[in-house]
């Protein structure tokens, strides 16, 4: 994506705490510390479950990756941690920006 010049950013949103409860902010701090995540890769806790409701599928489980546009509209949703999910997400970003697909 860097070659496109498009600004984009990853953000980790936690929908559950360690006991499957809505996570308080300190859980995001603990997660970032345990995962070795630095401040360039924000971790936020969705304690109010606002984002969880927006991106949950019919089973009620949160999706793994959500692609947001510059105005924060949901462009696409992907479930899974595989690199191919990143490729799908980047393709959506390219398309939304009017760029040709990556080769």
C-alpha positions in Angstrom: 0.0 0.0 0.0 2.9 2.4 0.6 3.5 2.7 -3.1 0.1 4.2 -3.6 0.7 7.2 -1.3 -2.7 6.6 0.3 -2.7 7.2 4.0 -4.0 4.2 5.9 -3.7 2.9 9.5 -4.2 -0.2 11.4 -6.0 0.1 14.7 -6.7 -2.8 17.1 -10.1 -2.6 18.8 -10.8 -5.0 21.7 -14.4 -6.1 22.0 -13.9 -8.3 25.1 -11.8 -8.2 28.2 -9.9 -11.2 29.6 -13.1 -12.5 31.2 -15.3 -11.9 28.0 -16.7 -8.7 29.5 -16.8 -5.4 27.7 -13.2 -4.2 28.1 -12.3 -1.2 30.2 -9.5 1.1 28.9 -6.9 -0.6 31.2 -7.4 -3.8 29.3 -6.3 -2.1 26.1 -3.2 -0.9 27.8 -2.5 -4.4 29.2 -3.1 -6.0 25.8 -0.7 -3.5 24.0 2.0 -4.2 26.6 1.6 -8.0 26.4 1.5 -8.0 22.6 4.5 -5.6 22.4 2.5 -3.1 20.4 3.9 0.5 20.3 2.0 3.8 20.2 2.2 3.8 16.4 -0.3 0.9 16.4 -3.2 2.1 18.6 -5.1 -0.3 20.8 -8.5 0.9 22.0 -11.2 -0.8 24.2 -14.8 -0.7 23.0 -16.2 -0.6 26.6 -19.5 0.9 25.4 -19.7 -1.8 22.7 -20.5 0.8 20.0 -18.1 -0.6 17.4 -19.0 -4.2 18.4 -22.6 -3.6 17.4 -21.6 -2.0 14.0 -19.3 -4.8 12.9 -20.9 -8.0 14.4 -22.1 -10.6 12.0 -25.4 -12.5 12.4 -23.9 -14.7 15.0 -23.1 -11.8 17.2 -19.3 -12.4 17.0 -17.1 -9.5 16.0 -15.4 -9.6 12.6 -11.6 -9.7 12.6 -10.9 -7.0 10.0 -13.0 -4.0 9.1 -12.1 -1.7 6.3 -13.2 1.9 7.0 -13.2 4.8 4.5 -11.9 8.3 5.3 -15.4 9.2 6.5 -15.4 6.1 8.7 -18.0 4.3 6.7 -17.6 0.5 6.6 -16.3 -0.4 3.2 -15.8 -4.2 3.8 -15.4 -6.8 6.5 -13.1 -9.8 6.5 -12.9 -12.6 9.0 -9.6 -14.2 9.7 -5.9 -13.4 10.4 -4.4 -14.8 7.2 -2.3 -12.5 4.9 -4.9 -13.2 2.2 -7.4 -11.2 4.3 -5.0 -8.3 4.3 -4.7 -8.5 0.5 -8.5 -8.5 0.2 -8.7 -5.4 2.5 -6.0 -3.6 0.5 -7.9 -4.4 -2.7 -11.0 -2.7 -1.3 -9.0 0.3 -0.3 -7.5 0.6 -3.8 -10.8 0.3 -5.4 -12.4 2.9 -3.1 -9.6 5.3 -4.0 -10.1 4.6 -7.8 -6.7 2.8 -8.2 -6.1 -0.3 -10.2 -5.7 -3.6 -8.3 -2.2 -4.6 -7.2 -0.4 -7.1 -9.5 
